[in-house]
Amino acid sequence: MASSGNADSRDLVITRSLRAPRQALWRAWSEPDLLKQWWCPRPWTTEVRAFDLRPGGAFHTFMQGPDGGTSDNPGSFLEVVPQSRLAFTSMLTAGWRPHKPWMGFTAIITMEDEGNGSRYTAHVMHPDAETSKEHEKLGFFDGWGTVITQLDELAATLR
């Protein structure tokens, strides 16, 4: 899946320099038992219901908050380039089955070497500007920023 790299009004992008090397970031991303430890802002918890790390494979997380709130997120992986790039979407489920999610997006995660750590980018594309604005209003930058910090903290402990 190619990307021009140019964000538009439908995109939300976070780029951060992280302490952890990309091999450790990849491990935290690619092992469901590790993913559930950082995937949503604490004190929320994550259940990994499906994780088939290949294009067209199921990627389904279920998050639950301490107040009983939940977020059910079925989707699928689109592209998997180990230790480098991962694309997933909420708009398709396993086997490329079309799906109408509560929040439609496709995310491209890239990891690059940078010094002793890595450069991590989350590029989240939405079908229209309204959906992007809604995602931002729901706390995209705070929420995704928090989980990137949690990812870095966990990955920094992995060897």
Secondary structure by P-SEA (a helix, b strand, c coil): ccccccccccbbbbbbbbcccaaaaaaaaccaaaaaaccccccbbbbbccccccccbbbbbbbbccccbbbbbbbbbcccccccbbbbbcccccccccccccccbbbbbbbbbcccbbbbbbbbbcccaaaaaaaaaacaaaaaaaaaaaaaaaaaacc
